[in-house]
């Protein structure tokens, strides 16, 4: 899970003796900022740009570097470098004053012509690989609270890997702390429970513009972040399972590689008393155990009506069938 480093500030921390290096890094940063327009990819790409530059300058500069360093920044300042190219230096950073100037500055005038970097469309997935035994339990959390906290506590208490997709509105909800409590549990067990983005206001993304979709995702990231440092990227669960080519493009460019659907739907959000009645705990258990297979993604809700009652038998039954419960990091890869 990339994307949450802000190493740029370290450039400014360098002592005066390395001022020269810092100047080079600063020049590169300024140039990069000028070249890159308002793409969502920018922050992630700038991170690597800044750190290698800083790291490189720190070590070698002192003795012989001064002349060559003075010479090199001048050409390098011109091209307003590409984002993509800069990550190359990190492998060979440490001791070479000479290699640095050549590696860092993209020499040609090519970059300005390149369009701002875009990420690939998100991939809609209903299940993972069928060749293994991994099964992912996934829990959405939006409107109803129900047994949410008890469910995540139970998962943690039993060491069961799972994934939670939360709305930003739930994290901001002033009527209940449940969303924030769930996030705190997730934050305390990052390797166990994976966090995904379920939008802010739970709209059908097919009705939104690309800018609105990006806004929903970013607003959710901002709402979750104070309570859980885990980046919800690259996992997005579309409300109502609604997606289209346009949705996948917008979601992908926001950094969500996976638009996560499901192949086992418990319909646990519907109460038993409903007109078409929702499932009893027994029915939820039977549905999951009868349909899950290697690669399955099971859809449940932290606010589901009978979910908590069904969960222990689901976990026991899947495990007894030789299936391994994993989070989406494992099932799909980060
Ligand atoms: Zn939902």
Boltz pocket constraint, residues with backbone or C-beta under 6 A from the ligand:
constraints:
  - pocket:
      binder: B
      contacts: [[A, 140], [A, 141], [A, 142], [A, 198], [A, 202], [A, 238], [A, 239], [A, 240]]
      max_distance: 6.0
